[in-house]
Amino acid sequence: MPDLLLELRSEEIPARMQRRAAEDLRKLVTDALVERGFLYEGAKAFATPRRLALHVAGLPPRGEAVREERRGPRVGAPEAAVQGFLKGAGLASLSEATTVTDPKKGEFYLAVIERPGRETLDVLAEILPSIIRNFPWPKSMRWGRASAQPGALRWVRPLQSIVATFGPETETPETVPFAVDGIEAGTVTYGHRFLAPAAFEVRRFDDYGPSLERAKVVLDADRRKDIILHDARDLAFARGLDLVEDEGLLEEVAGLVEWPVVLMGSFDASFLDIPAEAIRATIRANQKCFVLRRGDGEDLAPAFILVSNLVASDGGAAITAGNERVVRARLSDAKFFWETDKAIRLEDRLPKLDSIVFHEKLGTQGQRVERIATLARDLAPLVGADPDLAHRAATLAKADLVTEMVGEFPELQGLMGRKYASLQGEHPSVCAAIEEHYKPLGPSDRVPTDPVSVAVALADKLDTLVGFWAIDEKPTGSKDPYALRRAALGVIRLINERQIKIGLTKSLRQADHFLSEKGVSAPAKIEEDYLPDLLAFFADRLKVYLREKGARHDLIDAVFALPGQDDLLMVVRRVEALGKFLETDDGRNLLAGYKRAANILRIEEKKDGRAYDAEPDAALTASSGQPEERALADALASARTSASAAVAAEDFEGAMRALSTLRAPVDAFFDKVTVNAEDPALRANRLALLNALRAATREVAEFSKIEG
């Protein structure tokens, strides 16, 4: 089967865009082929700092012929309908259509459309130019004389050449005939910019990779990562050191080189007085280098790993020396920042926060710190934290934002605050909370365990959510510039993974009160009728959180539909218990019985124009009811009482067990009892009994929200 080889070589492709661009290229081409009926065996895309490449294997040489029957309007339909049918089917007149008789709908026109299969080469020549012209780069540019013309090609950096070939392995592939802005597809490409700049010809993918390798280009990004990682480990091991691995940096560096050459540099050991995190941030941010630790422990070594894109004649000595000079200068800056920062206590930095605007409608960082500190004190007893320590930690939590070190390396916020707090003798829980109050930053980030950290983390996130809800800056669609979804998920994880009982509504009101108390102007203030919107947002985030743990979204809806469900820990426990109950025969059958009862009630209440929400008449049930009716009434009274008591005791599994006793009497009732009795009083009483079943299930969840 023939293969497609496509290479788009440009001046540069930024490392951060390469993975996404390769995947976009694969998807755009394969989707366009499949849409036209061309199936394939496999496809893989590649990216280097200068090229995107795609290999699509197992394409047919020619598409299959298509025969389609398209039904038209009935015979005698208006002329406009007939003409629309002819145009859509590609027919010149009705004489080219056939007439078919339908026993129910009468005669109608039918068009039989036959399209011969197209050459795959022609289809590729049709789709590739459009894909290239409309490629979804996050940022792109125009260049040269053609840039002044309307519709000029935009690319991430100037596009320099296109390779596009198609054909079987056993024959010489053909060039796909197309051009984009004067750049014609061909079979010529170029290797490494400096090590092998000469042109060479490629015809098929099997030759493409090895040819690039000879031209000092490693095509596969994952292979470049493996080369860098293994060479770095080996080089470190040879010096008795360990590599501090960094997946994000490894991915970035692999996107900066086509021919990775790993080297080791060093710096003066006196710089090790700087916190290890600051050294790592300095070397990582400025030089894209990896740090090393001593083989006998966690302490950093005065050395680093750099990755060059050149095989130098001097073995890399000049490249290493140049990197060492820059690292020395950057570490000198970091050391100055560290020494300067240590001389000023964190609380002495707080006035500077008053000059930093957090948000124009939510005040300064200083005002925000005051709100968080007050809220953290209130939350502390709920999480088992010392209120004074929580207040102190929240007060100092943002102070490192105005330090020299964090000003240079924002990613060190929190961490440097912890270092400075420890140096000035703060309580260990205060130090931990200064760093950990940002956590969890994502679904895989750890949740803090120290109660003071938990109190401050909750206060920080609740203040953020209430504040932005108050000024009506909520997430919309895929846009969430203030990371409010992440903040809500952080609150959910803190509550559930630390098993915290907390009334969310009350805490949100407290946060809103402190917002108002500090004089923040909020045009859309959270009031009693505004809270449900924020609670619904939490419910949506809770669905995401629980769905990843295997829970059903409809069960979350069923629990949240009950009034007053703002204790997220209890919601999760109730959802878990409900899920287990519905996996049993008793649970499934009771749900079926509930739905049958609810349907009967809905129909009869609509027909009668009234609700049957009164308590069943026990005397009437006893005197006129059937045995199954009386048994259900007794079971409902017992189950509802037991379920209510179990819910009050937060024993949700016990509540489900209480409901499970209803299965047999419900089944027997529907099997033996006619709900719509001729006696109006008896009918009304039986409908009230069904409503009692509905009320009993509402002790644990709103069963109407449960699917199935």
N, C-alpha and C positions, 0 to 999 in steps of 0.2 A: 504493500500500500504506500502511496506517495506521502512525503512529509513536507511541511512548510518550515523554512528557516527565515526569520526576520530579525534584522539588527538595525537599530536606530542609534547612530553614533553622534554624540554632541560634544561641545567644548567641555561641559562639566554637568554632572548631576549631583546636587547636594546630597550628602549622606542621609539626612533625615527623610528625604523623599524617595529613596531608591526602592525600598521594600514595597511601598504602596504603589509606586509607578509600575513595577514589574507585575504585581497582581492585577492592576488596572488593565495593563496591556493584554495579559492572558485572558481576562474575562471579556474585554471588549471584542477581541478577535473571535474567541470561541462562541460567545453569545451570538455574534453576527452570523457565523457559519451555521450554527444550529437553527437559528431563526429561518435560514434559507434551506433547511433540510439536509445540511451536510454534517453528518456525525463523524466523530474522530475517536481514536483509541486513547490518546493521552496528550497532555499539554503541560509544558513547564516554561516559566519565564525566569530571566536572570537580569541582574543589574550590577554594573561596576561604576566607578566614578565618571566614566565617559560613555557608557553605552547601556541601552536596554536591548535584550535579546529574547526571542520567543521561538520555541520548537513545538510544533503541533504534529503529532505522529498519527499515522493511520487514517489519512483523509482519502476519500474515494477520488479517482481521477475525473469522474463526472457525476453530477447529481442524477438522482433517479427521476424518471418521468412522473409527472403528477396528473392524476385523474380525479377531478372534484365535481360532485353534483351539487348545484346551487339551486335551491327552491325559490321560485319567483312568486309574483302575485297570482290571484285567481284569474281565470279567463273572464274577460269583460271588466277588469279593474280599470280605474281611471288612467288616462294616458300618462300622467306624471309618474305614477307608480311603475308603469310598464317601461318608460324610458330610463328610470333609475335602475331598474333590474337589468336592462340591456347594457347600460354603461358599466355597471358593477361587474357584470359577467364578461364584458368584452365582446358582446355580440353586435352584429350590424343590424339585424332585424329579428323579428319573432320567428321567421322561417328557420333560423339557426337553432331555435329552442324546440323542445318537445313538450307535448301536453300529457299530463298524468291525471288520472282520476282518483280522488280520495273518497271512499264511501261516505264519510261524514262531512267533508268540506267541499266536495264537488271537484271540478276541474281546475288545475293550476299549471303554470308554466314551470319547466325545469330546464336548466342549462347544464350541459355536460362540458366541463372545461378541461381540456387536455393540454398540458404544457410539457414540451420535451425537456429532458435533463440538460442542464447547462454545464459547460466545462468548468472545473474547479478553478483553473487558472484565471478564467475570465471573472469569476465571482470574487476571487482574491483581489484582482486588479480593480474591482468595483468598490470593495469595502475598505481596503487598507488606506487609501488617501483620506477618506472621511474620518477614519479613526485617528490618524496622525494629526489632521487639522483641528480636530475637536478634542484632543487629549486633555484629560482633566488635571492639569498641573495646578497645585495650590498657588503658585506664582509663575508667571511666564513673561517672555519678552519678545520684541520684534527687533530686527537688526538689518543693517545694510540698506541699499537703495530701495529694495522692495518693501521696506517697512513703512514707507510713505504711502503705499497703495492700499486702497480699501480691501479688507479681507486678507491682508498679508498674514503669513504663517506666524503663529506664536509658539514658542517652545521654551523650555525651562532655561536653556542657554542655546546659542546658535546651533542648529542642526547641521551637521557637516556631511554625513553620507548615510545612504540607506542600502542595506543588503536585503534582497527578497528573492528567494528561490523556492521552486516547487517541483517535485518529481520523485520517482521511486529510487530505491537504493541501487538498483541494478543498472540504471541509466543515468546519463548526465541530466541533472535537473534543469529546468527552464527558469529564466528570470521572469518574475512577475512584472508585466509591463505597466508601469505607472510612474508618475513623477509628482512631486509636491513642491511648489514654488521653485521650479527649475532644478530641483535635486532629483535626479533619476535613480530609480532602484536599479541595483546592479549586483555584482559579485565581488566587489573590491572593498576591503576594509583595512584598518591599520592597527598596529599593536601598541605597546607601551609608548607613551609620549616621548620619553628620553632613551629608554633602553633598546627599543626596536621600532623606530618611527616609520619604517618603510612600508609601502603598500603590499598587500598580498591578496590572492584570490581564494574565495571559499565557495563551495558549491552545495554542500549538504552539512547537516548538523554533526554527523559523525566525524567529519574533518574539521569542523569549526572550532570545537573545544581544544583539541590538540594543537591546531594551528595557532590559536591565541596563546596557548601555553608556551609554544616555542617563541612567540613574540612577547613573552614576559607579561602576560595577562592571565590571571586566575579568574575565570568567568563566574564561578559559583560563589556567592557571598558566604554561604555556610562553610565552604571549604577554606575561604580566606580566614574566617573566624577560627577554624580548627588549627590552621597553620600558626596564626598569631598566638593562640592560647597554648598550644603544645611547645612552640619554640620559647615562649616566655617562661613557661614552667621549667623547661629544661635549663634555660640560661640561669634562672634563679637558683635551681637546685645545684648547679655547678658551683655557685658561690655560697652554698649553705644557707640560702634564703628561701622564703615562700612568697609566691605571688598573691597579692590581695586581689581576688577576682572581682570583676565588675562587668556584668552582662551588658548593661546599657552602654558603657564606654567601649566594650569589645565590639558591639554592633556598630557604633559610630565610627570607630577606627577602621573596621573592615570596609566601611563605605568611603574611606578616604584614600585607599591604596588599591592599585591593581596588582602589584607584585610586592607582597609584604615582606619586609626584612626587619627582624627583631633585634634591637640593640639594648645595652644597659648603660645608664649614666649614673652619676653619683652627686651628692651634695654634702656640704660640711655638716658633721654630726652635731654641731652646736644648734642647728635649726630644730633638732628633735625636742627642744624645750617647748616648742609650739605644740598645742594639742594635735593629736594624730589626725583628727577629722579635718582640722584646718589645713594641715599639710596635704592631705589627700585632695581636698577641694581645690587648693591652689594648683597642684600639679595636674589634676584632672581638667579643670576649667581652662587653664591657660595653655597647656601643652598637650592635652589629650594623651597623657602618659599614665601608666599604672604604678602604684606604689608597691613596695615590698616590705615584708616583715621578717624579723629574725627567725630562723628556723626553730629556736628553742622557746618561743613564746609569742605573745600578741604585740610586743613592741615593734614599732616601725624601724626599718633599717634606713641608713642614709643613702639610699639608692632608688632608682626608678627604671621602668621599662618604657622604651619608646619604640614606635613602629615607623620605619622609613619606607618610602616608595621607590627607593633606589638601591642598586648594588654598587656601592662606592669603591673606587680603586684603592682607597686607603683603609678598607675594612670598616668604614663608617666612623672613623675617628673624628673627622671634621664635623659630621652631622651630630655626633654625640656631644662634642664640645660646644657646639652652638646651642643645643638644648640645655646643657648644663648652665650656660651663662644666663639664659632666660629664667630657668628654674631658680637659680641663685638670687636673681633680682626679685622674682616674685615672692620667694620665701623671706627675703629681707623685708619686703613690704608687710607680709603676714606677721613677721616677728614684731615689727613696729606697731601694727594694729593690736596685737596681743598685749604687749607691754603697756600701750596707751590705755586700753580698755580696763586692764586690771587695776589701774590707779583710781578709777571712779566707781563708786558703789552703784548698784542697780537703782536704788530708790532715788539717788541724786540725778538719775537720767530721766525720771518720770516727767518733769516739766516739759521736756522736749517733745513728748508725745502729744501735748496740747497744740503743737504747731503742725502736726501731721493729720491731714484730713483722711478719715477712713472712707467716708462717702459724704457727698455734699449735703444729703438730706438726713444723714445719721450721725453727723458730728465728727469729732476728732478721735484719734486713737486714745487720747487721754480720757475723754468722756466714755468711750467704750470700755476701757479698763475699769473705770468706776462702776459701771453697770455689771460687768462680769464678776467683779469682786463681791458686790452685794448679793448677786444671785448665787454665787458659789457658796457663800456663807449660809444662805437659806437651804441650798440643796445638800449641804454637808451631812446633816443628821440622817437624811434619807439613804445615803450611801455608806454610812458608818465612818465618816471623816470628821476630824476635829475642825469646827467652824473657823477658829482663829487661823489655823494653818491653811485652810482652803482660801480664806480671805487674803492672807499674806501671799500665797502662791499666785493667786489671780492678779493681785496688785503688781507683782514683779514679772508676770508672764510675758509681757510685751516689751519690757525695758530693753532687751537686747536688740530690738529693731533699730535703735539709735546708736549702736556700737559701731566702731570702725570695721570690725571683722564681718559683722552681718551686712553692713553697708556694701562691702566688697563681694561677699559671698552670701546672698540671701538664702540659699539652701541650708545654711547653718543656723537659721533662726531656731530658737528653742534649745538646740544643743549647746550653743555658746552661752545662752542664758543660764543653763544648768551649770556649766563650768564656772561662770563668774559668781553664781549664787553659792556654789560650794566653796570657792575661795574666800568669800566674805562670811562664811560660817553659818549659812542658813540651815534650817532643819532638813534632813535628807528627804523627807516627803515633799517639802517645798521645792527643793532642787529638782526632784524627779518630775513634779507636776509642771514646772516651767518648760521642760522638754516635751513631756508626754501629753500636754493638753491639746496639741494639734491632732493627736491620734484618735481613732484610726483614720489614715489618709485614704484608704481604699479597702476593697473586699479582702485582700490578702495581708493587709497590715495588721499588726498585733494590737490588741485592746489593752490599755493600761490596767494594772492590777492594784496599784496603791490607791486607797480610797480618796486621798486628796487629789491625785491626778484625775480620777474619775469625776469628782465634783467640779473641778475647773474645766475639764473637757466638755462636760454636759453644759455648763454655764456658757462657755464660749460658743458652742454650736446653737444652743437655744436662743441666745442673744442675736446671733447672725440670722437665724430663720425668722424670728419675730420681727426683727428690724426690717428686713427686706420685704416681708409680707406687709408690714405697716406702710411702706412707701410704694406698695404695689409693683415691686420689681421681682415677680415670680418667674420661674423657668417657663419657657414657651417652646413647645416642640423639642428640637434637638439643642436649642440654645439654653445655656445655663452658665452665664458669665461669672456668677458669684459662687459657683459650686454648691448650690443649695441642695441638690439631690445627694451629693456626697455628705453634706452636713447632716441631713436627715438620716441617711443610712448609718452614719457614725453614732447618732443618738440611739438608733435601734440596736446596733451591735453592743454599745455600752450597756444598755438596759438589760438585754437578754443574755449576753455572755458573762456579765457580772451579777446577774440575777437580782436586779434592782426593782423593787416595787415603788412605782412613782405614778401619781396622777398627772398625766401629761397636760390636761386642760389647766389645772392649777398652776403648774410650772410655767406654761405659756402666758397665763395672766400675770404672773409675777414678773416675767421678763418684760411684758408690755408696760406694767406699772413702772418699772425702773427706767424704761425708755422715756416715758412721759415725765418722770420725776427729774430726769437730767435735762429737760427742756428741749428734747428733740422734736422738731416739727414733723408730724406724720399725717399727711392729708387723708390717708385711708386707714385710719386707726383700727386696730383689731378690737372689735366690740363683741358682745355676746353672739351676734348673728354672723360674725366673721370667722370665729374660731373653727367652725366645721370645715371651712375650706382648707385651713392648714392641717387639721386632723385628717382630712381626706388625702392630703399630700403624703402624710405619714403612712396612711393605709396603703397607698400605691407603692411607696418605698418598701413597706413591710411585705407586700406581695413579692417584690423582687427578691428580698432577703429570704423569704420562706420558700419561694419557688426553687431557688438554688439548693435548698435542702430537701426538695422533693414534695413540698406541700402544694395542695391545689388552691388556685386563686379563688374559686367559688366558696371554699370553706372560710377563707379570710373574709370575704364579703358577708357570709352568713353570720359570722361572729360580730363583725363591725356594725351590722345592721341593727343590733340590739342597742338600746340607749345606754349612754354612759361608759362605752368601751374605750377608755383612754389609758388604761394600764396595759402597756404593750407587753409586759412580761406575762400577764394573765391572758391576754389575747393569744399569744403564742401557745401557751399551755392548753388553752381551750381548743385551739385549732388542732393541735397535735392529738388531743383526746378524741375530738370529733372525727378526725381522719381515721384513727384506729377503730372507732366504733363502726364507721361506715364500711370498713373492710370485713366486718362480720356479717353472718347471715341475718342476725337480729337487726343490725343497723340497716342493711339494705332493704329488708322487708318492711321495717318501720318507715323508712323513707318513702317506699312505694305506697304504703298505707296512708301516710301523711298527704302525699300528692293527690291520691284519690279523694281523700276527705276535702282537701283544699279546692279541688276542681268542682266537687259537688256544691260546696259552699259558695264558690264564685258564681256558678250558674244560678243557683236558687236565690242568692241574695240579689243578683241583678234582676231576675225575673220578678221577685217580690218587692223590690225597691226598699229593702231594709237589711240591717245586719243582725245576724243571730249570735250576738256577743254576750247575751245574758247567761248566767250560770244555769246548767240543766236543773230541772225541777226533780229533786231526789224522790219526792213522794210519787210523782207521776211515773218516774222510771220504775219505782218499786211496785206500783199497783198495776200498771198497764204494759210495762216493757217486757221484752223477751229475756230469757236467762242470759243470753250473750250481751244484751244491752246493759243489763244490771252489772254483769261482770266487767264490762268496759268502764262503766261509771265508777265502780269501786277501784279498778286498777288505775284509772286516771287520777283520782283523788290521792291515792297512795303514792303514785309515781311522781306527781307534781310536787307533793310535800317533800319527798325524799330528794328529788333533783334540786329543789330550791335550797334545801339545807346543805346539800353537798356543794353547790355553787358558792353559797355563803362561806363555806369552810375552805374554798378554793380546791376542792377535791373534784376535779372535772371528770376523772375516770369514774368516780362514784356516781356522778350525775348521769353519765352515759349508762352505767349499769342499771340505774333506776329507770331510765327510759326503755332499756331493753326488755323490762317486764311487760311492756305494752304490746309487744309483738303478737303474742298468742291471742289476747282478747281483741285486738284490732282485726286480725285475720278472721277470727270467728264472727265478729260483728258484721263485717262485709259479706261473709259467706251466708249468714243466716237471717240478717235483719234487712228489711226494706226501709230505706231512709224516708222516702216520700210516701209515708202511710196515708191512707184515706182520711184518718182522723187528723184535722188541722193541728190540734194541740200536741198530739203525739209526734207528728211530722216536725213541728217547731222544736220540740224537746230533743228529737234526734239530731236535728241540725245544730242545736246548741251543744250537744254532746260532741259532734265533730269539731266545733269551735273550741271545746275544752281540750281536745287532742292537739289542735293547733297551738293553744296557749301553753300546754304542757311542754311541747317541744321548744317553745320560745324561752324556756328556762335556761337552755344551753346554747341555742343558735336560732337564727331565722331560717328555717328549713326551706322556705320558698326560694332562697338564693342558691340552694344546692342543685347542681346539675345532675341529670341521670334519673 
